[in-house]
């Protein structure tokens, strides 16, 4: 598969950064010859916890990563994947990683904002026009500053995995304009910027764990929600909602994080194995995320089980104007630097 420029750049930046750690003097260890006989204590076990289903972009990529690492190390390095919040739920996984109870997680960028609030720049509504713009932003100087903020938290960011753009769904009527959100109880991820976005539109944002959104919709505690199509369908949320607005109003992607102390203690050849494998898996994940969201849109169109509406560019314009105060709110808290570097504010922007 031919690498896009954006992909080459982001891989270069992430892997280049990681290789600095690799070259910092960790001792090289060759894999034991008879690793099959080793107990779990003698092998290298990486526990990878996440909160979504296995048939989502993140779930599939985590599994692929585990499978390739196992094959390539002959079983000496084992990535154990725990999906669906089985080990740790939304609010718990970051602490579990910091404590070393798990070694890898891939939280949505919105969820790392409790630790590093500047990351909420990614949550700004209509900040990006395409996934490539997100990748370019993160590979650029300001994006890399955000990435390096994990260091002081004892974490290492090994890459960025996509899900896609979020869409809006609601039980009772179609959402076409911001004012349609008034009084609606909307489930959101824990991010002040997302909270602000819905509050400004007059909705009642409710921070709820991903794994219990279905129950809350079923009980009628919430009226609607925002998410990517692969996430919505993976939890059958569309079966409890009558209207879907394809708004592409915000990006949902994942920071692939490892406990830094664990990483530093890995033998050099295992670090190389992990970084090399991730070059391949990251690209595969991007492609899979794109395909899966496209497929899910077609499936939803075919099933006639939910009313689907695509925002027009005029309507999108109305949303953007209505959400301008969210940008002001971000700038007031964190300064203009992160916002000014967004592609929509660049001279050669393709933003509509
Ligand atoms: C995820 O994709 O990891 C979950 C996103 C959400 O909480 O909506």
Boltz pocket constraint, residues with backbone or C-beta under 6 A from the ligand:
constraints:
  - pocket:
      binder: B
      contacts: [[A, 51], [A, 52], [A, 58], [A, 106], [A, 107], [A, 108], [A, 163], [A, 189], [A, 208], [A, 209], [A, 210], [A, 226], [A, 227], [A, 231]]
      max_distance: 6.0
